């Protein structure tokens, strides 16, 4: 398997795996969600590279090895993603997205027509009538959100993540706790959730379908934060969406079953390339 390198472009840290025998396929850009980092793609990056594709996974500002860049709002993350794309000279990319990575990158893709090729979404949404889960509502509440992010330690994060996912080893916990280690990082977390008003997606109705690219909704059957109904909602919004629900996996599906996820992502990208 190709190796994964940790690199930096300006303030943005990113992991990259390069194919030994490059193909003509688009590079693949992978975007993590909360509270993870590019480390979550450690199993998928080399698999994508082995299929002949360049694989790139940035740490969003404030996560992993990327320092915070306040305000940590949804809009600011969209802007940072476009800046990262331009800095790396990427033109058209396939997308693999999880959780907040989906909310950020789908908005970016719709705002920047022509940059997105085939898209894989997991544990996310893009719907104006969406509803936040309990922990998100705490983060969105003045005072309560600040208390949550300031009071969470490593052992608390480990308990929280391991209660809903089985793939979180000690190294993963260490990587994902980075966002909570500075005041600026904790502020960015609160900024992100408080900017996450689903009503902002009203102008994007129909725009995802207008991208006219293949879409795979890859979901964990036991996702308690974004239940599998969301996968089928993508199919309703984008006719032709392929839905795969992985048994015995939850919200952090790439942690719970990385090998199955890698097989499904590569097969989807191969199929999209052949049909395109």
Secondary structure, 3 states (H helix, E strand, C coil): CCCCEEEEECCEEEEEECCCCCCCCCEEEEECCCCCCHHHHHHHHHHHHHCCCCEEEECCCCCCCCCCCCCCCHHHHHHHHHHHHHHHCCCCEEEEEECHHHHHHHHHHHHCCCCEEEEEEECCCCCCCCCCCHHHHHHCCCCHHHHHHHHCCHHHHHHHHHCCCCCCCHHHHHHHHHHHCCHHHHHHHHHHHHCCCHHHHHHHCCHHHHCCCCEEEEEECCCCCCCCHHHHHHHHHCCCCEEEEECCCCCCHHHHCHHHHHHHHHHHHHHHHHHC
